[in-house]
Amino acid sequence: MAQAMEKLGGTSEEEEEEGMDMDVKEEDDEDEDGRIRAMVAGAVEIGGGGRYFLALPDLPQESGDRADAPASASGSGSGSRRSRPAEEKERTKLRERHRRAITGRILAGLRRHGNYNLRVRADINEVIAALAREAGWVVLPDGTTFPSSQVGRPAAAAAVAIPATPTATAAPPSPTPPFRGIAPAGALRTLDHPSGRLKGVFTPPISAYDGHCRSVVPVAGASRAGEKVADSSPLIGSSTDSGNDKQLMDLIPRMPERDFAGSPYVPVYVMLPLGVVNTYCELVDPDGLMEQLKKLKSIGVDGVMVDCWWGIVEAHIPQQYNWKGYMHLFQIVRDTKLKLQVVMSFHECGGKVGDDMCIPLPQWVAEIGRSNPNIYFTDSEGRCNPECLSWGVDKERVLLGRTALEVYFDFMRSFRVEFDEFFEDGTICEIEIGLGPYGELRYPSYPVRHGWRYPGIGEFQCYDSFLQKSLKKAADARGHSVWARGPHNAGSYNSQPHETGFLCDGGEYNSQYGRFFLGWYSQVLVEHGDSVLFLAKLAFDGSSIAVKISGIHWWYKTASHAAELTAGFYNPCNRDGYAPIASMLKKHGAALNFTCTELHTLDHYEDFPEAMADPEGLVWQVLNAAWDVGIPVASENALPCYDRDSYNKILESAKPLNDPDGRHLSSFTFLRLSPVLMQNHNLLEFERFVKQMHGESVPMCR
């Protein structure tokens, strides 16, 4: 056991000094890789109790690697390092990014299969501490480590540590307040497993029945002959540098699904097709729609969601509203005894994945935009985006004598008066207020029309004359008029963070100017939401209202969270960018509707490892930010999904296992009604999902 712990903990003072060097860190990376390998090797040696462990690939040895690096690292360090050619430095950077990606997969695998209580950004010390506790050792907050058999001897240990037994691991000391995106201390869970009762598991919950790439790998030292270890990591069975040394893999049956019978009731809604009402405000195919709605009602769906498009209702003349198509639609929905969620859609339709029609802003707004393009969001190169109005015109009388806020209010008030009977009889149960592109509260920072492709960081959208005037006013008030500009080194739509001077690790985003600019940029977003919701509460007095927040999960595992910053979410690794938004929603009693609850982090590691995405970590940060201030949280899927694995992932997020406060989603909206969903096998699977969301019993896969 002592030898195993030496593998886990051995780092010398010389290695620590080496790690502080600010040059290209080739030696540090090799030391780090060695510690990770020793750590996991020690875990395999001391595990034995039916635990799950990772099998690691060999790191590629490139021409730039030096075989004598460990020897040179152990020297006195008094001499200066030799200068390195630019090509060798670039190779070293690539190796470092490659190794960081492997480290991320190791941590994800330990959380998923080893059931270690590790946060999303756990560092190597936290991993070593978790493995040490697994081995029955006690680890104090200051790093002091000793066998549990000596708990009675050290005075400090007796007060804070609990010894571990062969069947129960040592309880860690009381955790410090979690970083944002980390589940609170109460959100830990335990799972029953044939090999024994496992430890507390870090949330966000990873489904035990995830059908993603399951395999088993033989592990030396397993507790039973022939015992194998389950794994879903893309690194298992495929080397990162070649396919010549693939490991043997066998398929295993799925683990038992979680039973949601008796869990809280979560209503399920289905988003109607974009073209259900055409551009003439006429209901398309009412008979076919009626049949589809009856099928949805028969499988237990609670209601439907529909967009009320500004570009259809007020298309030609200001303050002349045509609601006839929506009146016909709402009557059909009421006849089928379904509920209605209605979206006030002040944005353009088209250009998003799944959009099958184009609905522009009203014609009279487009005419104003042709003579004054500053009413639209604009990027640093002067390209305007007509998806929605710039928030800079919220209080500017540029819309034929009205401000944007007045235009939004008049539209909402007309809707409330026109459909009063549906509010009174409870058919309309919620109004979602569109606050930006695609109805989401964010800047249009990644427009496909301007060439953006995933996983580009996007661009800041603050270069129209009205937002520039706001920025200048803020800079003057701060006493730094030279700050009245957007960052000049933030890259382009398809840049990656490390390619920019502003958004790279240690970049200018964290400078005095960077913090000022990002603070102003995100405050404009919050103030826009605050102003529109104030008017929405007046228009829909007594009705439930909600706001959609987009799930920008790519580059979430980098320091700057670059894609979130350009979208207006000031959410770098040292700041919670969603808490101010949640507080603003709390002020108006609005619910938060969040996307991407069906996405798996490990899938993104496989498909786009360079994107450093973490949708699960983002979901739990945003949900906890909302729950912490006590507002309802709803959700919807970001992409179409019809399979059980995606539904199970949604269920895990909707109803966290063993949450001490019993928190759960207030509703879920499925995107969207289509002929594919109506296919018999898809409809049966969806019916099963609806029953589970309602807390009903369904046949379980064993």
TORVO-637399 format. One record per residue (C-alpha): residue number from 1; x, y, z. Coordinates in steps of 0.5 Angstrom, whole numbers, plus 500, padded with zeros to 3 digits. Layout:
BEGIN
R:NUM:X:Y:Z;
...
END
This chain:
BEGIN
R:1:500:500:500;
R:2:506:505:502;
R:3:509:504:495;
R:4:502:505:492;
R:5:502:512:495;
R:6:509:513:493;
R:7:506:513:486;
R:8:500:517:488;
R:9:504:523:492;
R:10:511:523:489;
R:11:513:530:487;
R:12:519:534:489;
R:13:521:541:491;
R:14:525:541:485;
R:15:519:539:480;
R:16:515:544:484;
R:17:520:550:482;
R:18:521:547:475;
R:19:513:548:474;
R:20:513:555:476;
R:21:518:557:470;
R:22:514:561:465;
R:23:518:558:459;
R:24:515:553:454;
R:25:513:547:459;
R:26:516:541:456;
R:27:519:538:462;
R:28:513:540:466;
R:29:508:537:461;
R:30:512:530:462;
R:31:512:530:469;
R:32:505:532:469;
R:33:504:526:465;
R:34:508:521:469;
R:35:504:523:475;
R:36:498:522:472;
R:37:500:515:469;
R:38:503:513:476;
R:39:496:516:479;
R:40:492:511:475;
R:41:497:506:476;
R:42:497:506:483;
R:43:489:506:483;
R:44:489:500:479;
R:45:494:497:484;
R:46:490:499:490;
R:47:483:498:487;
R:48:481:491:488;
R:49:474:492:490;
R:50:470:492:484;
R:51:472:499:482;
R:52:472:502:475;
R:53:479:504:472;
R:54:481:507:466;
R:55:486:504:461;
R:56:491:510:458;
R:57:494:510:451;
R:58:501:511:450;
R:59:503:518:449;
R:60:506:520:442;
R:61:513:521:442;
R:62:515:526:437;
R:63:521:528:434;
R:64:522:534:438;
R:65:521:530:445;
R:66:528:529:449;
R:67:529:522:452;
R:68:533:525:457;
R:69:528:531:459;
R:70:527:528:466;
R:71:535:528:467;
R:72:536:535:465;
R:73:530:537:469;
R:74:533:534:476;
R:75:539:539:475;
R:76:540:545:479;
R:77:537:549:474;
R:78:542:555:475;
R:79:543:555:467;
R:80:539:558:462;
R:81:535:554:457;
R:82:537:553:450;
R:83:534:558:445;
R:84:529:553:441;
R:85:527:554:434;
R:86:520:557:432;
R:87:518:550:429;
R:88:520:546:436;
R:89:516:551:440;
R:90:510:550:436;
R:91:510:542:436;
R:92:511:543:444;
R:93:505:547:444;
R:94:501:542:440;
R:95:503:537:444;
R:96:501:541:451;
R:97:494:541:448;
R:98:494:534:446;
R:99:496:532:453;
R:100:491:537:456;
R:101:486:534:452;
R:102:488:527:455;
R:103:488:529:462;
R:104:481:532:461;
R:105:479:525:458;
R:106:482:522:464;
R:107:478:526:469;
R:108:472:525:466;
R:109:473:517:466;
R:110:475:517:473;
R:111:468:521:475;
R:112:464:517:470;
R:113:467:510:472;
R:114:471:511:478;
R:115:465:515:481;
R:116:470:520:484;
R:117:467:526:487;
R:118:471:531:482;
R:119:469:537:480;
R:120:469:539:473;
R:121:476:543:473;
R:122:479:538:478;
R:123:487:539:478;
R:124:492:534:479;
R:125:492:535:487;
R:126:484:533:487;
R:127:485:527:483;
R:128:491:524:488;
R:129:487:526:494;
R:130:481:522:491;
R:131:485:516:490;
R:132:488:516:496;
R:133:482:516:500;
R:134:480:511:495;
R:135:486:507:498;
R:136:484:508:505;
R:137:488:514:507;
R:138:486:521:510;
R:139:488:527:506;
R:140:487:534:510;
R:141:485:540:507;
R:142:493:542:507;
R:143:495:536:504;
R:144:497:532:510;
R:145:496:525:508;
R:146:497:519:513;
R:147:494:512:513;
R:148:487:511:516;
R:149:490:507:521;
R:150:494:513:524;
R:151:487:517:525;
R:152:488:517:533;
R:153:495:519:533;
R:154:495:526:529;
R:155:492:531:533;
R:156:489:535:527;
R:157:487:529:524;
R:158:482:526:529;
R:159:478:533:529;
R:160:476:533:521;
R:161:477:526:518;
R:162:473:519:519;
R:163:477:513:517;
R:164:475:509:511;
R:165:473:501:511;
R:166:474:496:506;
R:167:466:498:504;
R:168:466:505:505;
R:169:471:510:503;
R:170:473:516:508;
R:171:469:522:508;
R:172:472:528:505;
R:173:473:534:510;
R:174:467:539:509;
R:175:468:542:502;
R:176:470:549:501;
R:177:464:553:497;
R:178:464:550:490;
R:179:466:554:484;
R:180:461:556:479;
R:181:458:550:475;
R:182:460:545:481;
R:183:454:542:484;
R:184:453:544:491;
R:185:455:539:497;
R:186:448:536:497;
R:187:448:534:490;
R:188:452:528:491;
R:189:449:521:490;
R:190:450:514:491;
R:191:449:508:486;
R:192:448:501:488;
R:193:452:496:484;
R:194:453:489:484;
R:195:460:489:486;
R:196:458:494:492;
R:197:456:500:494;
R:198:459:506:491;
R:199:462:512:493;
R:200:458:519:493;
R:201:458:521:485;
R:202:459:528:483;
R:203:454:531:479;
R:204:452:533:473;
R:205:449:526:473;
R:206:452:521:468;
R:207:447:516:466;
R:208:449:509:468;
R:209:445:507:462;
R:210:448:511:457;
R:211:449:507:451;
R:212:455:511:448;
R:213:461:506:446;
R:214:461:501:452;
R:215:466:496:452;
R:216:470:492:458;
R:217:477:492:459;
R:218:481:487:463;
R:219:484:490:469;
R:220:490:486:473;
R:221:489:485:480;
R:222:481:485:479;
R:223:478:482:485;
R:224:475:476:481;
R:225:478:472:476;
R:226:476:474:469;
R:227:473:481:472;
R:228:473:486:467;
R:229:472:494:467;
R:230:467:498:464;
R:231:469:504:460;
R:232:466:509:455;
R:233:472:513:454;
R:234:474:514:446;
R:235:481:513:449;
R:236:479:505:450;
R:237:481:501:445;
R:238:484:506:440;
R:239:491:509:441;
R:240:491:517:440;
R:241:497:516:435;
R:242:496:509:431;
R:243:491:503:431;
R:244:497:498:431;
R:245:496:497:439;
R:246:488:497:440;
R:247:486:493:446;
R:248:481:487:446;
R:249:474:489:448;
R:250:468:486:449;
R:251:461:488:449;
R:252:457:488:456;
R:253:449:489:457;
R:254:447:495:459;
R:255:446:497:466;
R:256:439:497:470;
R:257:436:504:468;
R:258:434:509:473;
R:259:426:508:475;
R:260:423:515:475;
R:261:416:512:478;
R:262:414:516:484;
R:263:418:522:482;
R:264:416:529:481;
R:265:411:531:475;
R:266:414:535:470;
R:267:410:537:464;
R:268:412:536:457;
R:269:410:541:451;
R:270:412:540:444;
R:271:414:546:440;
R:272:410:546:434;
R:273:413:547:427;
R:274:415:554:425;
R:275:411:554:419;
R:276:404:552:422;
R:277:402:559:421;
R:278:404:562:414;
R:279:407:569:412;
R:280:400:571:411;
R:281:398:569:418;
R:282:394:563:416;
R:283:394:557:419;
R:284:397:551:415;
R:285:393:544:414;
R:286:388:545:420;
R:287:386:538:419;
R:288:393:535:419;
R:289:395:539:425;
R:290:388:537:429;
R:291:390:529:428;
R:292:397:530:430;
R:293:395:534:437;
R:294:390:529:438;
R:295:396:524:438;
R:296:400:528:443;
R:297:394:528:447;
R:298:393:521:447;
R:299:400:519:450;
R:300:400:524:455;
R:301:403:531:453;
R:302:401:537:457;
R:303:401:542:451;
R:304:405:545:445;
R:305:409:551:444;
R:306:408:556:439;
R:307:412:562:436;
R:308:408:569:435;
R:309:412:572:430;
R:310:413:580:430;
R:311:415:579:422;
R:312:408:576:421;
R:313:403:580:425;
R:314:406:587:424;
R:315:409:586:418;
R:316:406:592:413;
R:317:404:598:418;
R:318:406:599:425;
R:319:401:598:430;
R:320:396:594:425;
R:321:396:587:428;
R:322:394:581:424;
R:323:392:575:429;
R:324:387:571:425;
R:325:392:565:424;
R:326:394:565:431;
R:327:386:565:433;
R:328:385:559:429;
R:329:391:555:432;
R:330:389:557:439;
R:331:382:555:438;
R:332:384:548:435;
R:333:389:547:441;
R:334:384:549:446;
R:335:379:544:443;
R:336:384:538:444;
R:337:385:540:451;
R:338:392:542:451;
R:339:396:548:454;
R:340:399:553:450;
R:341:406:556:451;
R:342:407:562:447;
R:343:413:566:445;
R:344:413:573:443;
R:345:418:572:437;
R:346:421:579:436;
R:347:427:576:432;
R:348:428:573:425;
R:349:426:566:423;
R:350:431:562:419;
R:351:439:560:419;
R:352:439:556:425;
R:353:439:548:425;
R:354:432:545:423;
R:355:429:552:421;
R:356:425:550:414;
R:357:422:557:413;
R:358:424:564:413;
R:359:420:570:417;
R:360:424:576:417;
R:361:423:582:421;
R:362:417:587:419;
R:363:418:590:412;
R:364:417:597:415;
R:365:423:595:420;
R:366:427:593:414;
R:367:426:599:410;
R:368:428:603:416;
R:369:434:599:417;
R:370:436:600:409;
R:371:437:608:411;
R:372:440:607:418;
R:373:443:600:419;
R:374:445:602:426;
R:375:439:599:428;
R:376:442:592:428;
R:377:448:589:431;
R:378:454:590:428;
R:379:461:587:428;
R:380:468:590:428;
R:381:468:590:420;
R:382:462:593:420;
R:383:457:588:418;
R:384:450:588:420;
R:385:446:583:422;
R:386:438:584:421;
R:387:436:578:426;
R:388:434:582:431;
R:389:434:590:433;
R:390:440:592:437;
R:391:439:593:444;
R:392:442:600:443;
R:393:436:602:440;
R:394:432:600:446;
R:395:431:607:448;
R:396:432:611:442;
R:397:426:614:437;
R:398:428:611:431;
R:399:422:606:429;
R:400:418:612:426;
R:401:417:616:433;
R:402:417:610:437;
R:403:423:606:441;
R:404:424:599:441;
R:405:422:598:448;
R:406:415:601:446;
R:407:414:597:440;
R:408:415:591:444;
R:409:410:593:449;
R:410:405:595:444;
R:411:406:588:441;
R:412:405:584:447;
R:413:399:589:450;
R:414:395:587:443;
R:415:396:580:444;
R:416:394:580:451;
R:417:387:584:449;
R:418:386:579:443;
R:419:387:573:447;
R:420:384:575:453;
R:421:379:569:453;
R:422:385:564:453;
R:423:388:567:459;
R:424:382:567:463;
R:425:380:559:461;
R:426:387:557:463;
R:427:389:555:456;
R:428:395:560:455;
R:429:399:558:461;
R:430:406:561:460;
R:431:409:567:455;
R:432:416:567:453;
R:433:419:573:452;
R:434:424:574:446;
R:435:430:578:448;
R:436:435:577:442;
R:437:437:572:436;
R:438:433:566:436;
R:439:429:569:442;
R:440:435:568:447;
R:441:438:573:451;
R:442:445:573:448;
R:443:448:577:443;
R:444:448:574:435;
R:445:455:573:436;
R:446:456:567:432;
R:447:451:568:425;
R:448:452:563:420;
R:449:450:568:415;
R:450:457:571:416;
R:451:461:565:416;
R:452:461:562:423;
R:453:462:555:424;
R:454:462:551:430;
R:455:466:551:434;
R:456:469:558:432;
R:457:469:563:438;
R:458:464:568:435;
R:459:465:576:435;
R:460:463:582:439;
R:461:457:585:437;
R:462:458:592:439;
R:463:460:596:433;
R:464:453:600:431;
R:465:453:607:433;
R:466:448:607:439;
R:467:452:601:443;
R:468:459:605:441;
R:469:456:611:444;
R:470:454:607:450;
R:471:461:604:451;
R:472:464:611:450;
R:473:459:614:456;
R:474:462:608:460;
R:475:469:609:459;
R:476:468:617:460;
R:477:465:615:467;
R:478:471:611:469;
R:479:476:616:467;
R:480:479:612:461;
R:481:476:615:455;
R:482:481:611:451;
R:483:477:605:453;
R:484:472:607:449;
R:485:473:601:443;
R:486:472:594:442;
R:487:478:589:443;
R:488:482:589:437;
R:489:486:583:438;
R:490:479:578:439;
R:491:480:574:433;
R:492:474:573:428;
R:493:468:568:428;
R:494:472:562:427;
R:495:478:563:431;
R:496:480:559:437;
R:497:482:562:444;
R:498:489:561:443;
R:499:490:564:436;
R:500:488:571:439;
R:501:491:576:444;
R:502:485:578:448;
R:503:481:571:449;
R:504:487:566:450;
R:505:489:563:457;
R:506:492:569:461;
R:507:490:574:455;
R:508:488:581:455;
R:509:480:579:457;
R:510:483:579:464;
R:511:487:586:464;
R:512:484:592:467;
R:513:481:594:460;
R:514:479:587:459;
R:515:475:587:465;
R:516:472:594:464;
R:517:470:592:457;
R:518:467:585:458;
R:519:463:588:464;
R:520:460:593:460;
R:521:458:588:455;
R:522:455:584:459;
R:523:451:589:463;
R:524:448:592:457;
R:525:445:585:456;
R:526:442:584:463;
R:527:439:591:462;
R:528:436:590:456;
R:529:433:584:459;
R:530:431:588:465;
R:531:427:593:461;
R:532:423:588:457;
R:533:421:584:462;
R:534:419:590:466;
R:535:414:592:460;
R:536:412:584:460;
R:537:410:584:467;
R:538:405:590:465;
R:539:402:587:459;
R:540:401:580:462;
R:541:400:582:469;
R:542:398:575:473;
R:543:401:571:468;
R:544:407:566:468;
R:545:413:569:464;
R:546:420:566:462;
R:547:426:567:458;
R:548:430:563:454;
R:549:438:562:455;
R:550:442:559:450;
R:551:447:554:452;
R:552:454:556:449;
R:553:458:550:451;
R:554:464:550:447;
R:555:470:553:450;
R:556:467:552:457;
R:557:473:548:459;
R:558:478:554:457;
R:559:480:559:462;
R:560:476:565:458;
R:561:470:561:456;
R:562:471:565:449;
R:563:465:563:446;
R:564:460:565:452;
R:565:464:572:452;
R:566:463:574:445;
R:567:455:572:446;
R:568:455:577:453;
R:569:456:572:458;
R:570:461:574:463;
R:571:463:567:465;
R:572:471:566:465;
R:573:473:561:470;
R:574:474:566:476;
R:575:467:569:475;
R:576:460:567:475;
R:577:457:570:469;
R:578:450:567:470;
R:579:448:569:477;
R:580:447:576:475;
R:581:442:574:470;
R:582:438:569:475;
R:583:438:575:480;
R:584:435:580:474;
R:585:430:574:472;
R:586:428:573:480;
R:587:426:581:480;
R:588:421:580:475;
R:589:419:573:477;
R:590:421:570:471;
R:591:422:563:469;
R:592:429:561:466;
R:593:429:556:460;
R:594:435:553:458;
R:595:437:549:452;
R:596:442:543:451;
R:597:440:538:457;
R:598:440:532:452;
R:599:448:533:450;
R:600:453:529:453;
R:601:460:532:454;
R:602:464:525:452;
R:603:460:525:445;
R:604:463:532:444;
R:605:470:530:446;
R:606:470:525:441;
R:607:467:529:435;
R:608:470:536:437;
R:609:476:535:442;
R:610:479:541:440;
R:611:472:545:442;
R:612:474:544:450;
R:613:466:543:450;
R:614:462:541:457;
R:615:455:542:456;
R:616:454:538:462;
R:617:458:542:466;
R:618:454:548:463;
R:619:447:546:464;
R:620:449:545:472;
R:621:452:551:473;
R:622:446:555:470;
R:623:441:551:473;
R:624:444:552:480;
R:625:445:559:479;
R:626:437:559:478;
R:627:435:555:483;
R:628:440:558:488;
R:629:435:565:487;
R:630:429:561:487;
R:631:426:561:480;
R:632:423:556:476;
R:633:427:553:471;
R:634:425:550:465;
R:635:429:546:459;
R:636:428:544:452;
R:637:433:540:447;
R:638:438:544:443;
R:639:438:539:437;
R:640:432:534:435;
R:641:433:527:439;
R:642:429:521:438;
R:643:433:516:442;
R:644:433:513:449;
R:645:440:515:451;
R:646:438:522:450;
R:647:431:522:453;
R:648:435:519:459;
R:649:440:524:459;
R:650:434:529:459;
R:651:431:526:465;
R:652:437:526:469;
R:653:438:533:469;
R:654:430:534:470;
R:655:430:530:476;
R:656:437:530:480;
R:657:438:524:484;
R:658:437:525:491;
R:659:437:532:491;
R:660:436:534:498;
R:661:432:540:496;
R:662:428:536:491;
R:663:429:541:486;
R:664:427:539:479;
R:665:425:542:472;
R:666:418:546:472;
R:667:417:544:465;
R:668:420:541:459;
R:669:419:543:451;
R:670:421:538:446;
R:671:424:541:439;
R:672:419:539:435;
R:673:413:536:432;
R:674:415:533:426;
R:675:413:527:421;
R:676:419:524:424;
R:677:416:524:431;
R:678:410:522:429;
R:679:413:515:426;
R:680:410:509:430;
R:681:417:507:434;
R:682:419:514:435;
R:683:412:516:438;
R:684:412:510:442;
R:685:419:512:445;
R:686:417:519:446;
R:687:411:516:450;
R:688:415:512:455;
R:689:419:519:456;
R:690:413:523:457;
R:691:411:518:462;
R:692:417:518:466;
R:693:417:525:466;
R:694:410:525:469;
R:695:413:520:475;
R:696:409:514:472;
R:697:412:507:472;
R:698:414:504:465;
R:699:418:497:463;
R:700:425:498:465;
R:701:431:495:461;
R:702:435:490:465;
END
